[in-house]
Amino acid sequence: MSTRPDLTALDLLVRVAETGSLGAAARAVGIAQPNASRSLSRLERQLAVTLLVRTPSGSRITPEGEVVVAWAREALTAVDRITLGARSLAEQRAAHVAVAASLTIAEYLAPRWLARFRRAHPDLHLSLEVANSVDVVARVERGEVAVGFVESPRVPDSVSSTTVSRDALVVVVDPEHAWARRRTPLSPEELVGSDLILREAGSGTRETLVRALARAGLELGPSRLELASTAAVKAAAAQGEAPAVLSELAVGADVAAGQLVVVPVAGLDLTRALRAVWLPSRRPEGALAELVRIARS
């Protein structure tokens, strides 16, 4: 394939056709006249066509050059369309912020954060994707969202993170459950020996419980009921199905309404950090950095 004409040379040619002056064309493009002359000579050699007749009084486009000028205008218009279109796409992308959050954060914390963010940035469109913590991290790693918020007790080295809040898990049961009338805290052994209602693998809530039990030298046994949402786990626990371990953020209103009862557990640290995560190469800036600050406050 032959070498494509230089866009600057085509621009020069069009401007010479419009002004009748190589010097004026060079000034319009922002290069020295000798460089402009060499650029047009190179274009003529590339195309094997004489484009200009140079005279002491100015430069005149040849008949063949007039045809090339028409084509050059079309080419430059197409390039301008690409440039303007790409700029528009970049502006649209800059005006849209996509973040992701794990289920507990999305339900009980993110709405307040996003409301404050929207008041500060009414013209910025922000979308929130909801998934479990493992999936949120995966979306950040793939570059699908700029920032994620997770509740898992640890994050992989592939992402950077900062703690934005803290939370604790609590054991809850239906008011008619035998544990609701206990006067002494549960032991970790009693908890792990019960048939708990669990969140699915990959959720931050489940991972926090698994790690807390591991520190106590215990393993989480199988459950006959695993559910993919906090609301479903709460509903099952409130129906007396079995005890559940959930975020205190998620069960506060239910406990206050008497629909669930918190059962203390001794010797088990169920606290956890809630984190914002991002790719090291895409540290939050501008509006995204402000969203992270809002979450931390």
PyMOL commands that set and color helices and strands:
alter all, ss='L'
color gray80, all
select helices_A, chain A and resi 7-19+22-29+33-47+63-94+103-108+110-120+133-141+178-181+188-193+204-215+230-238+248-256+280-282+286-296
alter helices_A, ss='H'
color red, helices_A
select strands_A, chain A and resi 52-55+58-61+96-101+125-130+147-150+160-173+197-199+225-227+244-247+261-263+271-278
alter strands_A, ss='S'
color yellow, strands_A
deselect
rebuild
show_as cartoon
